């Protein structure tokens, strides 16, 4: 005997709204990731803005000063490194033909293939410039979004917490914890880049590989990109090693391999443990799962996403214990 199943209008509306929300989330996932990055930047800059506010600096002016300080800091570092980097990089590009030609001869690579690829470079130049302009607009939008998030930070916290009647203070505490953790993660990421750059410079200098400074700077910058970044930064160093001897090239490869292993199993877990309080094993698993699901962006944002989940889950567990 068949049984009749009644589905209420409320259930139908809920399912429809859920599917629509999931569809919209997929459509705007890039914008959501950008918003998440803006929240991380807001969390990292918030202590500096609050520090300036203690001296009665207007908030908008404090945010602008924070932008100027950060940009000037990075600009000063780049300016101090730029002359030797330009000098050594120019020597590097001058030496590249002498490095590449012997490698191609040893590897029996057809030079005509490379020549045809370089011939297509001019055709792809417009696409490259359009992509660079698009990235510039994205960064500009990100900075503007971060500015307004910092400007409206307290109001946004109050409005979000007001949605949870009777639990306003608890929700506000969660938001504050999330901001502290996300800001600490970004500062930890900067520390990681500095450590990797220094280790690379020391290793390349000990091997007497030329152009150690720009190569180490490249390694520090590429640290931002999980998995692929260290591989990209290792290629020119290994190639330059071949200009000295195959043994030096092997030493360069071993140096980058050791640094990457230290990074994956010691430096990243320990730095992130101190910054956000996550277990090193969780950090490693989070980066691996994030990279598998969303590629480079997923691996890069895996730790802050886990931080958010950790804070929310711990708060839910604590609230259930209090209710019992």
Long-range contacts (C-beta under 8 A, 24 or more apart in sequence): 33-297, 33-301, 34-138, 34-141, 34-142, 34-145, 35-145, 36-301, 36-304, 36-305, 37-142, 37-301, 38-142, 38-145, 38-146, 38-149, 39-149, 39-182, 40-182, 40-183, 40-185, 40-186, 40-304, 41-142, 41-146, 41-186, 42-146, 42-149, 42-150, 42-153, 42-179, 43-178, 43-179, 43-180, 43-181, 43-182, 43-183, 43-186, 44-182, 44-183, 44-186, 44-187, 45-70, 45-146, 45-150, 45-183, 46-150, 46-153, 46-179, 46-183, 47-183, 49-150, 59-150, 59-151, 60-151, 63-147, 63-150, 63-151, 66-150, 67-143, 67-147, 81-213, 81-217, 84-213, 85-213, 85-214, 85-217, 88-210, 88-211, 88-212, 88-213, 88-214, 89-211, 89-214, 91-210, 91-211, 92-210, 92-211, 92-214, 92-236, 92-240, 95-210, 95-240, 95-243, 96-239, 98-243, 99-239, 99-240, 99-242, 99-243, 100-239, 102-242, 103-239, 103-242, 170-315, 170-319, 173-315, 174-311, 174-312, 174-315, 177-311, 177-315, 178-307, 178-308, 178-311, 181-276, 181-277, 181-304, 181-307, 181-308, 181-311, 182-304, 182-307, 182-308, 184-275, 184-276, 185-272, 185-275, 185-276, 185-303, 185-304, 185-307, 187-275, 188-271, 188-272, 188-274, 188-275, 188-276, 189-224, 191-271, 191-275, 192-223, 192-263, 192-267, 192-268, 192-271, 193-220, 193-221, 193-223, 193-224, 194-220, 195-267, 195-271, 196-220, 196-223, 196-230, 196-259, 196-263, 196-267, 197-223, 199-259, 199-262, 200-233, 200-237, 200-255, 200-256, 200-259, 203-252, 203-255, 203-256, 203-258, 203-259, 204-237, 204-252, 204-255, 207-241, 207-248, 207-251, 207-252, 207-255, 208-244, 208-248, 209-237, 209-240, 209-241, 209-244, 209-248, 209-252, 210-240, 210-243, 211-240, 215-240, 219-256, 219-259, 223-263, 224-300, 225-296, 225-300, 226-287, 226-291, 226-296, 226-299, 226-300, 227-291, 227-296, 227-299, 228-296, 230-256, 230-259, 230-260, 230-263, 272-303, 276-303, 276-304, 276-307, 278-303, 278-306, 278-307, 278-310, 282-306
